[in-house]
Amino acid sequence: MNEESAIVRKTEREVRKMDKILEKLKKVELQEFTNYLHSPWRIFWANFLAGTARGLGFLIGATLIITVIGLLITKILGNIPLVGEFFQAVNVWIQHALKQSTT
């Protein structure tokens, strides 16, 4: 009888542990995740939006960095006679191209 009660207590502990595990799985919304995995269009759409956001972030970040580097180079190298004249010519050419593209 003592052995049977030990087995019953052990089984009850295991059942309580399993109940806790099931509650934790419900909290992480496992069912919603499995529904997500079974919908290829939903996966495609989520990945498409994530990729678009990453690409846009890369584009904006690269533009800012290149602009800052360009400004620094023109400020630093603008004082050197031969190089400064070249960068001034490039700057005039870019400004002219921008004016033509906006009109």
C-alpha positions in Angstrom: 0.0 0.0 0.0 2.8 2.3 0.8 4.3 1.7 -2.7 0.9 2.4 -4.3 0.6 5.8 -2.6 4.1 6.7 -3.7 3.2 5.9 -7.3 0.0 7.9 -7.0 1.9 10.9 -5.5 4.5 10.7 -8.3 1.8 10.5 -10.9 0.0 13.5 -9.4 3.2 15.5 -9.5 3.8 14.6 -13.1 0.2 15.6 -13.9 0.7 19.0 -12.2 4.0 19.5 -14.1 2.2 18.7 -17.4 -0.6 21.1 -16.5 2.0 23.8 -15.9 3.7 23.1 -19.2 0.3 23.2 -21.0 -0.5 26.6 -19.3 2.9 28.0 -20.4 2.3 26.7 -24.0 -1.1 28.5 -24.0 0.6 31.7 -22.8 3.1 31.7 -25.8 0.1 31.2 -28.1 1.3 28.0 -29.7 -1.9 27.5 -31.6 -1.6 30.9 -33.3 2.0 30.1 -34.3 0.9 26.7 -35.8 -1.8 28.5 -37.7 0.8 30.9 -39.0 3.0 28.1 -40.2 0.1 26.5 -42.0 -0.7 29.6 -44.0 1.9 30.1 -46.8 0.5 33.5 -47.9 0.7 34.8 -44.3 4.4 33.7 -44.1 5.1 35.3 -47.5 3.4 38.5 -46.6 5.2 38.8 -43.2 8.6 38.1 -44.8 7.8 40.5 -47.7 7.0 43.3 -45.2 10.1 42.5 -43.1 12.3 42.5 -46.2 10.9 45.8 -47.4 11.5 47.4 -44.0 15.0 46.2 -43.9 15.7 47.4 -47.5 14.2 50.8 -46.8 16.3 51.1 -43.6 19.4 50.1 -45.4 18.7 52.7 -48.2 18.1 55.5 -45.8 21.1 54.6 -43.6 23.4 54.3 -46.6 22.2 57.6 -48.0 22.8 59.4 -44.8 26.3 57.9 -44.4 27.3 58.7 -48.0 26.0 62.2 -47.6 28.0 62.8 -44.4 31.1 61.3 -45.9 30.7 63.4 -49.1 30.3 66.6 -47.0 33.4 65.8 -44.9 35.5 65.0 -48.0 34.5 68.3 -49.7 35.3 70.3 -46.5 38.6 68.6 -46.0 39.8 68.2 -49.6 38.3 71.5 -50.7 41.3 73.4 -49.5 43.8 71.4 -51.5 44.3 73.3 -54.8 44.1 70.5 -57.5 41.8 68.2 -55.6 39.6 71.1 -54.4 39.1 72.4 -58.0 38.0 68.8 -59.1 35.5 68.5 -56.3 34.2 72.0 -57.0 33.7 71.0 -60.6 31.9 67.8 -59.6 29.7 69.8 -57.2 28.8 72.3 -60.0 28.0 69.4 -62.3 25.8 67.7 -59.7 23.9 71.0 -59.0 23.4 71.5 -62.8 22.1 67.9 -63.2 19.7 68.4 -60.3 18.3 71.6 -61.7 17.8 69.9 -65.1 16.1 66.9 -63.5 13.6 69.1 -61.5 12.6 71.2 -64.5 
